[in-house]
Amino acid sequence: MNATAAADAQGDEAAQERTGGCLCGRIRFTTEGPATFPHTCACRDCQKLGGTPVMWWVGFATVSWTGEGGEPTWYETFPGEAKRGFCSRVAAIDSDIPEIGINVTALDDTSGPDLVPIHASFRDNAVHWLPPVPETEHNTAG
């Protein structure tokens, strides 16, 4: 799916709420509004954060935190630019500034057409054996 098709799909999903949470279920969330800028990132911070060669992110304007864990514990990766939210038991689920960027795999349903990546950040930093997502714009500087 190219960027135009993804944007059209976003319009169809604009009013949809999505739910998700961390692995242990202590932190749960509900998103509101359209998914924005679905993308992958292979920067070293995301690689270390996820213990994986690439992370898959999507933004939402509003996220409500639920569950016994409440809001995540925040760590500023890049002060004033990005901070990451962590469940104190199992790991990261999101980043923040200016919108809430949810790790797509933390969503209960990852099948929405508006979640297909349209951009790949730090694609040149990805492991050589992992092919890039087709039809994505990319950069090497995030």
N, C-alpha and C positions, 0 to 999 in steps of 0.2 A: 504494500500500500504506500503510495507516495504521500507527500506532505499535504497536497490538496484533498485527497481522499480522507486522510486522517482528520483534517480540519472539518470536512463535511460531516464525518462521523461524530466529531465533538459536538456539533450542533444538535444531533439527535440525542446525545447523552447529557445535555446541559442541565436538566432538572434531576438527574439521577443521583441518589445517595449511594455511597458504597461503604461497606464495612470491612474491617480487617483488624489485625492485631499481631502481637509478637508470638513467638513460638510457644511460650508457656501459657499464654492467654491472660497474663496478669494485666497487660495494657491492651485495651481495645479502643477502636476509634470509628467514627462515622464521618465521611467526607460529604461536603455539599457543593453543588455546582459542577461545572464542566471540568474534565481533566485537561490540563494544559502542559504543553511541551514534554510529551513522553520521549524519553531519551535513555541512552546507555552512557555509562561513564567508566573509563578505564584508567582514571588518575590513580596515583599511588594511595591517596587517602581512601578512595572507594575500594580499591583492591584490599587494603589492610582492614578496612571496616567490615567488609563482607567476607573476607577470606576466600575471595573468588576473583577470577580475571576481569570481570566486568559487573557493574551494578546496573539495575534497570529502575529508573525513576520516573515519576509523574507528579505534576503539581496540582494543588487544589487551594482555592482561596480560603476555605473554611474547613477546619477539622475539629470535631468535638472528641475529647478524650474521655473514655469510660473504663470500667473495669476496676478491680481493687487496686491496681497500680497507679491509677490517675494519669496525670501528665508525665511524659518521660523525663528522665534526668538529661539535662542539656550540656553539651560540650562544644565550645566555639572552635571550629576547625580553622576558619579564617575570620578573625574578629571583625565584626561589622558587615561581613559578606555571607558567611554560612556558619550554621551551627548544626550539630547532629543530636538527635534524641535517642536515648538508650533505655531499654528495659534493664533494670539493675540485675536481673537474673540471666537474660539470654542474649541480648545484643541490640543493634540499632534497627530502627524501623523508619526513620525519617530524617530530613534536614529542613532547616527553616531559614528564611530571609530571601526574598520578601514574601514568598508564599510557602506553604508547607509542601515539601517534596516527599512523597511517600515512596518507599521501596515497593515497587509494584508487587513483588512476591509476598508482601505482607497483607495484600488485599485478599479477601475471601474468594473473590471471583476475578481472575485475570484475563478473561476472554473478551472483554470489550474491544471493539475495533478502534476506539479512541485511545487505547493503551499501546498500540503498535508504535515502536520508536520511530521518530521522524528525524532524530539527530543523534550523533555519536560524539561525545566529548572525549578527548585524549585517545582517539582511535589508534594513533600511531604508537601508543603505549601498551596496547592490548597484546596478549600473547600471540605469537606468529601463527599458531595452529588453529586459532579461532577465527573463522571468516567474519567479516563485518556484516552487519544487518543490511540487506539490500535496500537501495533507494533511500538512504539516509544522508542528510547533510552531515558534515563533520568538521571538526577542528582538532588541533593538537594542543590548544591552550585552555580548554575548558569552557 
